[in-house]
Amino acid sequence: ITNRENPARKLGFGFVTVPVEHVESALEQNGTTLGGRRIKVSLARQGGPKRWEKAPSRDHSSAVQRARPQRGIPKEALEKLEKLRLSLEAKKSSEKSRDSSEGSLEQAGATPLAKSARPPLLVDVGANLTNFRFKDNVEAVLERSLAVGVHKVMVTGTSAEQSQVALLLAQSLPGVLYSTAGVHPHDAKHWDVSHTELLESLLSNPQVVAVGETGLDFNRMFSTIAQQTEAFSAQVELACKLRKPLFVHEREAYTDLIEVLQAAESKHKDGLPPVLIHCFTGRKSAAIKYIELGFYIGVTGFVCKGDRGKGVRKILSEGVVPLDRLVLETDAPFMLPPLPAKDYCGMDPRSRNNEPCTLPLVAATVAELYGVSVQEVADRTTANAMALFGL
């Protein structure tokens, strides 16, 4: 906090207690401007060694886990998902019958009834639907996403336990939901050799389409650099062995991340499997290198966020990332884009949770940056996702 009359004079800092479900949103305000002054938001820490020397003496990660484990999916939620599955099957059957009738009319020379306008089909390649914020309404969240054309969603696994829950959720709605299996860098401190066997078992299921979310995060540092590197390297090796795509998280760790990936590439005869840099928020130089290496880039609602998304918008508008290397994702419940209305697509206006149904907003922003139609962005990114993950 600074003195308004004399900005150079520091007045100190303040502690703010926020509910656990809003911690991640509060941390996203770091670097923004308030009252004409730049603010810094971080977790309170006890005194002691600097964060890069060893893990913090107090474990704060439980307060801001990217998706708190639910230890399974409530029976009631599974029952609602089963009803949704049956409803989707009935709708698909009805549409097939209608399309068949319209085809018969055309063959007979009659004018078929006009088809209702359908939104462009989109794929959300990363949503944390096992997050505790969705524990009571995941079926409603999916209904809203399907209504706006998000017809496939990949449920992100970020820990050993959560990866199992993600698969369980994906199995409740086959053909719509898929999952990933991995250990996020925040959870790397819990990594041990047994996780490799567990993840390999999960990845043998065809609905588990990628290794991850894994990677390196030298910004939050909930796990030490050594712990993150060990867990990431092991999961890269697993992806190379199984030839499954890598779903990679990177924050302020670009150089180290490239070193791990290039070391694995030179070690294996077939090189690396396909790589997605999830939720890209980095610099132009990093984007250029990722594209040179043949990686895919995932963009979220971050690209829609005013000053914070300016850098990524510039990278896209300059064509650094070709459309054939781009996929869309929400990273729900995080990375909420500005909404055109408080009750957008039926979302709770009191909630600050992002949902897959906001993906069309990301697609619209991307279309504007590339100077193409939303339909083209939807077609290209959906084709990329389908090919990359074999959906």
Sequence and secondary structure as in RCSB ss.txt:
>XXXX:A:sequence
ITNRENPARKLGFGFVTVPVEHVESALEQNGTTLGGRRIKVSLARQGGPKRWEKAPSRDHSSAVQRARPQRGIPK
EALEKLEKLRLSLEAKKSSEKSRDSSEGSLEQAGATPLAKSARPPLLVDVGANLTNFRFKDNVEAVLERSLAVGV
HKVMVTGTSAEQSQVALLLAQSLPGVLYSTAGVHPHDAKHWDVSHTELLESLLSNPQVVAVGETGLDFNRMFSTI
AQQTEAFSAQVELACKLRKPLFVHEREAYTDLIEVLQAAESKHKDGLPPVLIHCFTGRKSAAIKYIELGFYIGVT
GFVCKGDRGKGVRKILSEGVVPLDRLVLETDAPFMLPPLPAKDYCGMDPRSRNNEPCTLPLVAATVAELYGVSVQ
EVADRTTANAMALFGL
>XXXX:A:secstr
 B SS TTSB         GGGHHHHHTTTT EETTEE        SSS TTTS  SS  GGGS SS   SS  H
HHHHHHHHHHHHHHHHHHHHHHHHHHHHHHHHTT            EEEEEE TTSGGGTTTHHHHHHHHHHTTE
EEEEE   SHHHHHHHHHHHHTSTTTEEEEE   GGGGGG  THHHHHHHHHHTSTTEEEEEEEEEETTT SS H
HHHHHHHHHHHHHHHHHT  EEEEEES HHHHHHHHHHHHHHSTT    EEETT    HHHHHHHHHTT EEEE 
GGGGSTTTTHHHHHHHHTTSS GGGEEE   TTSS    SSTTGGG  TT     GGGHHHHHHHHHHHHTS HH
HHHHHHHHHHHHHHT 
